[in-house]
Amino acid sequence: MKKFLRKYRRLLIFLLILGLIIVSIILQRNYSQTLCTDLVIKIKNKKQAPFIDENYVKAYLYKVLKTPVIGVPFSKIDMNKLEKDFLKNPYLKSIQVYRAKKTKIFIEIEQRVPMVCFLYNDGKCFFVDTQGVIMPNMRGKPVYVPIVSGYIEPKINFSDLKKITIFADNKVKNTLLGKLYFLVKKIEANDDLKGLIDQYYVDENKNLILISKVGDFKIFFGKMNNIENKITKLKVLFKEILPKKGWAKYSRFNFDYKNQIVAEIK
């Protein structure tokens, strides 16, 4: 018996490995031919970014697969390709598409959260998040963020907005548009100022005027220079002057003078 085992040992090992390979192929084929029975969609940041919902995702899947995803064999669902295609969408920050519980597809999406809205005089507008990524306006999807309007330059080519544009680009960063974006970003990142400025308006002379959410007054910010000094003035105004003097006493504050805030009484 021992001689027989020694003689045919290699053959037995080969047959055993071959059998395991065949079983694995059969199981893999059965696994890939299994039909999808359920689609689970999870979307983060729905309140802050109402751009994408479950119906949007299902419509996109139908467009790609030419059929509802439920009932489709997993062999016909390329999840890596779905992720890459989805990420072309400027409203998406990240996405995971994966199979779980044998017959379910899970799609987990994190949306980009808009920080500011830029509104041109011709009525065209777009949103930008804290990473400087541009998101086109989507009709019927209200978003409540600070608005920058007026004589803003340069004009963004809206036909290119399907491509993600980053404000880190020096061509944009050093323009009035770029400077306005970074100003809003600094103010919204400051714990003492976040949420206090409702509107930013650029007049014909490229002077900036801020409109507060609280109180009936305007803040003449002036040209886009000495930004840090003017932000300090803004903190002094909201933290020290207004709480002491009252929110209804003044109609206008002027930051265009060095080391002082000039106030106009109503």
C-alpha positions, 0 to 999 in steps of 0.5 A: 500500500505504501509503495502504491501511495508513493508511486501515485502520490504526484498523480493524486495531488494533481487530481486533487488540485484539478478538482479544486480548480474545477469546483472553483470555476463552477462556483464562480460561474454560478456566483457571477450568474446570480441575479441582483435582487435588491439595490440599497442606496445610501447618500450622505449630506442630503440636507446640505446638498440636495442635488442627488437622490435615490431616483437620480441614482436609479435613473443613471443606472438604467441609462448605463445598463439599459434595464433596471438593475434588479434582475440583472446578472452580476456578470453584466454589472461592472462595479468599477466602471460604475464608480468611475462614471459616477465620479465624473458627476461634479456633485459627487465627492466619493462613491462606493459600489459593491456587492453584499449579502450575495444578491444585493448591490450597495451604493454609498455616495458622499455629495459635495457640500456647496459653500458659496453661490456665485451669481452673475448679473445675467442670472447664471450661477454656480456653486463652489465647495470648500475644496474649490470644486465647481458645481453647476446650478440644478433647477428645483434644488434650493441650496441655502449658502452665502451668495456672491453677486454683482460685477464678478470677473472673470466669467466662467464658461458654463459649457465646461462645467461638466468637467470639475474645475478646481479653484487652486488653478492659479489662473482663477486664484489670482482673479477677482473671482478667486479672491472672493472665493477665498474670502468667503472660505476664510469667513465661513471657516472662522467660528466667530463669523461663520453664518453671519454674512448672507450676501457679498455684492461687487459694485461697478467699481469693484468695491465689495459690500457685505450684507449681514444676516442679522441687523439692517445694515451694510458693510463697505469692505472696499477693494480686495486688499488688506484682507486679513486686517478687514477680517479682523475688523469684521470680528471686532464689529460682530463681537464687540461693537454691535453687542454693546451699541445695538444691532439697529443703531447703524445703517453702514460700516466702512472698512476702507480706512486704515485701523478704524471702522467708520460707522453711519448712524440711521 
